[in-house]
Amino acid sequence: MQATKSFKEILKTSTKALLIGIGGGGDIVGTIPTADLLDLFDIECIYGGLSWERFTYDPVPGPRKFDETKNVRKLNDVVWYANKDSLAHSGARFAESGFSEVIGQETLLVGIDSGPESIAEGILDAARKLDADLVIGVDVGGDVIAQGHEPGLMSPLADSMMTAAFAKIETEIPSIIGLFGYGSDGELTHEELEASMKLKLKKGAIIGSWGITPDALRRLEEVIAVVPTEASRLPVLYSRGVCEETTIRKGTRNVSLSMASTVTFYFSPGALFENSRLARAVSGCKSIEEANDALHLIDVRTELDLEREMQKEKES
C-alpha cells in the first residue's frame, strides 16, 4: 500500500506520468491542462485514452478490442501504442490518433473489455515498462462523480470501471483522478454536480485543482482543430469568452457552463471509489459485459446500452 501523500508531495516526487483520458471519446483532450500543471514540476507526460469512440464516429457499440484495430501495436494485452494512422476496424479514427498527429509522438490506447482488476494490472505493467512513477486519469464532464440517480446520466460505464481500476492502481503507485469540463458533456446538471462535489469534500476526496493557463489554452485549440470533441471543446470556448448556453450531441443535450468548467479538480482514487456506488458495483467484475450487468442491477443505464439501441434503430 502506498503511503498517503499530499497532492503537492505527489507532484514534487514524480518524474514521468501516464496521463489517460478515462471516459472514452475525446477525453484525452481534457488531459492538456493537467499536462500544463505537470510541466511546472518537470514531469514528462505520456498521453493516452480508451479504445472507445462515440457511436457518431465508430458505428460499432462498445470499446474496440486489439484485433478490432488497425496500425496499433501492443505494449501489453490492455495497453497499446497508437499513432496518427491508428483506426478502429470500422475505419473510425481514434481521438488518440489525432492527438498523436498534433504532438508528433505515439499515444496509448487502453482496452477495457476486461474487468477493473485486469485493466489496473495492464496500466501498472505499462507504467513499469515506460518508467512512469505517476498515473493520472482525467474524465471530461462529470460522470466520474455521478451517484447514479441523475436523469441525464448517459455514460457511467467507462468511468466507473476506470475509477475501480485506479483505486487498485493507487495501492501500487501514486495515482490521481481528475475532472475537467465541469458539466460540459450535458449529462449532470450543475445542481447535481455541486451536490456530489459537496459529498466528496466532506469525505476528503478532493485533493487539488488547476485552471486553464494561456499556454494550455493554445495547446487545447491546436488539438481540437484536429480531434473532434464537443465536451472538451466547450471549456475552451468559455475560456475565450463564449459563455452562452448551448447544445451538444446533435441538439439532444443542453449545456450550461461556468468558470468551474475551465478547472480540473483532482481526487484521490481510493477515496473517490469508496464514495462511488457505481465504481463499487463494478469493482469485482471480470469483463465489461459483467460490469454493464452490475450497473443494471442498481438501475443504471449505460453508454453501451445506448449504443446498442442506436445500432438497432439504424439497422431497422
Secondary structure as a PSIPRED ss2 file (coil, helix, strand):
# PSIPRED VFORMAT (PSIPRED V4.0)

   1 M C   1.000  0.000  0.000
   2 Q C   1.000  0.000  0.000
   3 A C   1.000  0.000  0.000
   4 T C   1.000  0.000  0.000
   5 K C   1.000  0.000  0.000
   6 S C   1.000  0.000  0.000
   7 F H   0.000  1.000  0.000
   8 K H   0.000  1.000  0.000
   9 E H   0.000  1.000  0.000
  10 I H   0.000  1.000  0.000
  11 L H   0.000  1.000  0.000
  12 K H   0.000  1.000  0.000
  13 T C   1.000  0.000  0.000
  14 S C   1.000  0.000  0.000
  15 T C   1.000  0.000  0.000
  16 K E   0.000  0.000  1.000
  17 A E   0.000  0.000  1.000
  18 L E   0.000  0.000  1.000
  19 L E   0.000  0.000  1.000
  20 I E   0.000  0.000  1.000
  21 G E   0.000  0.000  1.000
  22 I C   1.000  0.000  0.000
  23 G C   1.000  0.000  0.000
  24 G C   1.000  0.000  0.000
  25 G H   0.000  1.000  0.000
  26 G H   0.000  1.000  0.000
  27 D H   0.000  1.000  0.000
  28 I H   0.000  1.000  0.000
  29 V H   0.000  1.000  0.000
  30 G H   0.000  1.000  0.000
  31 T H   0.000  1.000  0.000
  32 I H   0.000  1.000  0.000
  33 P H   0.000  1.000  0.000
  34 T H   0.000  1.000  0.000
  35 A H   0.000  1.000  0.000
  36 D H   0.000  1.000  0.000
  37 L H   0.000  1.000  0.000
  38 L H   0.000  1.000  0.000
  39 D H   0.000  1.000  0.000
  40 L H   0.000  1.000  0.000
  41 F C   1.000  0.000  0.000
  42 D C   1.000  0.000  0.000
  43 I C   1.000  0.000  0.000
  44 E E   0.000  0.000  1.000
  45 C E   0.000  0.000  1.000
  46 I E   0.000  0.000  1.000
  47 Y E   0.000  0.000  1.000
  48 G E   0.000  0.000  1.000
  49 G E   0.000  0.000  1.000
  50 L E   0.000  0.000  1.000
  51 S C   1.000  0.000  0.000
  52 W C   1.000  0.000  0.000
  53 E C   1.000  0.000  0.000
  54 R C   1.000  0.000  0.000
  55 F C   1.000  0.000  0.000
  56 T C   1.000  0.000  0.000
  57 Y C   1.000  0.000  0.000
  58 D C   1.000  0.000  0.000
  59 P C   1.000  0.000  0.000
  60 V C   1.000  0.000  0.000
  61 P C   1.000  0.000  0.000
  62 G C   1.000  0.000  0.000
  63 P C   1.000  0.000  0.000
  64 R C   1.000  0.000  0.000
  65 K C   1.000  0.000  0.000
  66 F H   0.000  1.000  0.000
  67 D H   0.000  1.000  0.000
  68 E H   0.000  1.000  0.000
  69 T E   0.000  0.000  1.000
  70 K E   0.000  0.000  1.000
  71 N C   1.000  0.000  0.000
  72 V C   1.000  0.000  0.000
  73 R E   0.000  0.000  1.000
  74 K E   0.000  0.000  1.000
  75 L C   1.000  0.000  0.000
  76 N C   1.000  0.000  0.000
  77 D C   1.000  0.000  0.000
  78 V C   1.000  0.000  0.000
  79 V E   0.000  0.000  1.000
  80 W E   0.000  0.000  1.000
  81 Y E   0.000  0.000  1.000
  82 A E   0.000  0.000  1.000
  83 N C   1.000  0.000  0.000
  84 K C   1.000  0.000  0.000
  85 D C   1.000  0.000  0.000
  86 S C   1.000  0.000  0.000
  87 L E   0.000  0.000  1.000
  88 A E   0.000  0.000  1.000
  89 H C   1.000  0.000  0.000
  90 S C   1.000  0.000  0.000
  91 G C   1.000  0.000  0.000
  92 A C   1.000  0.000  0.000
  93 R E   0.000  0.000  1.000
  94 F C   1.000  0.000  0.000
  95 A H   0.000  1.000  0.000
  96 E H   0.000  1.000  0.000
  97 S H   0.000  1.000  0.000
  98 G H   0.000  1.000  0.000
  99 F H   0.000  1.000  0.000
 100 S H   0.000  1.000  0.000
 101 E H   0.000  1.000  0.000
 102 V H   0.000  1.000  0.000
 103 I H   0.000  1.000  0.000
 104 G C   1.000  0.000  0.000
 105 Q C   1.000  0.000  0.000
 106 E C   1.000  0.000  0.000
 107 T E   0.000  0.000  1.000
 108 L E   0.000  0.000  1.000
 109 L E   0.000  0.000  1.000
 110 V E   0.000  0.000  1.000
 111 G C   1.000  0.000  0.000
 112 I C   1.000  0.000  0.000
 113 D C   1.000  0.000  0.000
 114 S E   0.000  0.000  1.000
 115 G C   1.000  0.000  0.000
 116 P H   0.000  1.000  0.000
 117 E H   0.000  1.000  0.000
 118 S H   0.000  1.000  0.000
 119 I H   0.000  1.000  0.000
 120 A H   0.000  1.000  0.000
 121 E H   0.000  1.000  0.000
 122 G H   0.000  1.000  0.000
 123 I H   0.000  1.000  0.000
 124 L H   0.000  1.000  0.000
 125 D H   0.000  1.000  0.000
 126 A H   0.000  1.000  0.000
 127 A H   0.000  1.000  0.000
 128 R H   0.000  1.000  0.000
 129 K H   0.000  1.000  0.000
 130 L C   1.000  0.000  0.000
 131 D C   1.000  0.000  0.000
 132 A C   1.000  0.000  0.000
 133 D C   1.000  0.000  0.000
 134 L E   0.000  0.000  1.000
 135 V E   0.000  0.000  1.000
 136 I E   0.000  0.000  1.000
 137 G E   0.000  0.000  1.000
 138 V E   0.000  0.000  1.000
 139 D E   0.000  0.000  1.000
 140 V E   0.000  0.000  1.000
 141 G C   1.000  0.000  0.000
 142 G C   1.000  0.000  0.000
 143 D H   0.000  1.000  0.000
 144 V H   0.000  1.000  0.000
 145 I H   0.000  1.000  0.000
 146 A C   1.000  0.000  0.000
 147 Q C   1.000  0.000  0.000
 148 G C   1.000  0.000  0.000
 149 H C   1.000  0.000  0.000
 150 E C   1.000  0.000  0.000
 151 P C   1.000  0.000  0.000
 152 G C   1.000  0.000  0.000
 153 L C   1.000  0.000  0.000
 154 M C   1.000  0.000  0.000
 155 S C   1.000  0.000  0.000
 156 P C   1.000  0.000  0.000
 157 L H   0.000  1.000  0.000
 158 A H   0.000  1.000  0.000
 159 D H   0.000  1.000  0.000
 160 S H   0.000  1.000  0.000
 161 M H   0.000  1.000  0.000
 162 M H   0.000  1.000  0.000
 163 T H   0.000  1.000  0.000
 164 A H   0.000  1.000  0.000
 165 A H   0.000  1.000  0.000
 166 F H   0.000  1.000  0.000
 167 A H   0.000  1.000  0.000
 168 K H   0.000  1.000  0.000
 169 I H   0.000  1.000  0.000
 170 E C   1.000  0.000  0.000
 171 T C   1.000  0.000  0.000
 172 E C   1.000  0.000  0.000
 173 I C   1.000  0.000  0.000
 174 P C   1.000  0.000  0.000
 175 S E   0.000  0.000  1.000
 176 I E   0.000  0.000  1.000
 177 I E   0.000  0.000  1.000
 178 G E   0.000  0.000  1.000
 179 L E   0.000  0.000  1.000
 180 F E   0.000  0.000  1.000
 181 G C   1.000  0.000  0.000
 182 Y C   1.000  0.000  0.000
 183 G C   1.000  0.000  0.000
 184 S C   1.000  0.000  0.000
 185 D C   1.000  0.000  0.000
 186 G C   1.000  0.000  0.000
 187 E C   1.000  0.000  0.000
 188 L C   1.000  0.000  0.000
 189 T C   1.000  0.000  0.000
 190 H H   0.000  1.000  0.000
 191 E H   0.000  1.000  0.000
 192 E H   0.000  1.000  0.000
 193 L H   0.000  1.000  0.000
 194 E H   0.000  1.000  0.000
 195 A H   0.000  1.000  0.000
 196 S H   0.000  1.000  0.000
 197 M H   0.000  1.000  0.000
 198 K H   0.000  1.000  0.000
 199 L H   0.000  1.000  0.000
 200 K H   0.000  1.000  0.000
 201 L H   0.000  1.000  0.000
 202 K H   0.000  1.000  0.000
 203 K C   1.000  0.000  0.000
 204 G C   1.000  0.000  0.000
 205 A C   1.000  0.000  0.000
 206 I E   0.000  0.000  1.000
 207 I E   0.000  0.000  1.000
 208 G E   0.000  0.000  1.000
 209 S E   0.000  0.000  1.000
 210 W E   0.000  0.000  1.000
 211 G C   1.000  0.000  0.000
 212 I C   1.000  0.000  0.000
 213 T C   1.000  0.000  0.000
 214 P H   0.000  1.000  0.000
 215 D H   0.000  1.000  0.000
 216 A H   0.000  1.000  0.000
 217 L H   0.000  1.000  0.000
 218 R H   0.000  1.000  0.000
 219 R H   0.000  1.000  0.000
 220 L H   0.000  1.000  0.000
 221 E H   0.000  1.000  0.000
 222 E H   0.000  1.000  0.000
 223 V H   0.000  1.000  0.000
 224 I H   0.000  1.000  0.000
 225 A C   1.000  0.000  0.000
 226 V C   1.000  0.000  0.000
 227 V C   1.000  0.000  0.000
 228 P C   1.000  0.000  0.000
 229 T C   1.000  0.000  0.000
 230 E C   1.000  0.000  0.000
 231 A C   1.000  0.000  0.000
 232 S C   1.000  0.000  0.000
 233 R H   0.000  1.000  0.000
 234 L H   0.000  1.000  0.000
 235 P H   0.000  1.000  0.000
 236 V H   0.000  1.000  0.000
 237 L H   0.000  1.000  0.000
 238 Y H   0.000  1.000  0.000
 239 S H   0.000  1.000  0.000
 240 R C   1.000  0.000  0.000
 241 G C   1.000  0.000  0.000
 242 V C   1.000  0.000  0.000
 243 C C   1.000  0.000  0.000
 244 E C   1.000  0.000  0.000
 245 E C   1.000  0.000  0.000
 246 T E   0.000  0.000  1.000
 247 T E   0.000  0.000  1.000
 248 I E   0.000  0.000  1.000
 249 R C   1.000  0.000  0.000
 250 K C   1.000  0.000  0.000
 251 G C   1.000  0.000  0.000
 252 T C   1.000  0.000  0.000
 253 R E   0.000  0.000  1.000
 254 N E   0.000  0.000  1.000
 255 V E   0.000  0.000  1.000
 256 S C   1.000  0.000  0.000
 257 L C   1.000  0.000  0.000
 258 S C   1.000  0.000  0.000
 259 M H   0.000  1.000  0.000
 260 A H   0.000  1.000  0.000
 261 S H   0.000  1.000  0.000
 262 T H   0.000  1.000  0.000
 263 V C   1.000  0.000  0.000
 264 T E   0.000  0.000  1.000
 265 F E   0.000  0.000  1.000
 266 Y E   0.000  0.000  1.000
 267 F E   0.000  0.000  1.000
 268 S C   1.000  0.000  0.000
 269 P H   0.000  1.000  0.000
 270 G H   0.000  1.000  0.000
 271 A H   0.000  1.000  0.000
 272 L H   0.000  1.000  0.000
 273 F H   0.000  1.000  0.000
 274 E H   0.000  1.000  0.000
 275 N C   1.000  0.000  0.000
 276 S C   1.000  0.000  0.000
 277 R H   0.000  1.000  0.000
 278 L H   0.000  1.000  0.000
 279 A H   0.000  1.000  0.000
 280 R H   0.000  1.000  0.000
 281 A H   0.000  1.000  0.000
 282 V H   0.000  1.000  0.000
 283 S C   1.000  0.000  0.000
 284 G C   1.000  0.000  0.000
 285 C C   1.000  0.000  0.000
 286 K C   1.000  0.000  0.000
 287 S E   0.000  0.000  1.000
 288 I H   0.000  1.000  0.000
 289 E H   0.000  1.000  0.000
 290 E H   0.000  1.000  0.000
 291 A H   0.000  1.000  0.000
 292 N H   0.000  1.000  0.000
 293 D H   0.000  1.000  0.000
 294 A H   0.000  1.000  0.000
 295 L H   0.000  1.000  0.000
 296 H H   0.000  1.000  0.000
 297 L H   0.000  1.000  0.000
 298 I C   1.000  0.000  0.000
 299 D C   1.000  0.000  0.000
 300 V C   1.000  0.000  0.000
 301 R C   1.000  0.000  0.000
 302 T C   1.000  0.000  0.000
 303 E H   0.000  1.000  0.000
 304 L H   0.000  1.000  0.000
 305 D H   0.000  1.000  0.000
 306 L H   0.000  1.000  0.000
 307 E H   0.000  1.000  0.000
 308 R H   0.000  1.000  0.000
 309 E H   0.000  1.000  0.000
 310 M H   0.000  1.000  0.000
 311 Q H   0.000  1.000  0.000
 312 K H   0.000  1.000  0.000
 313 E H   0.000  1.000  0.000
 314 K H   0.000  1.000  0.000
 315 E H   0.000  1.000  0.000
 316 S C   1.000  0.000  0.000
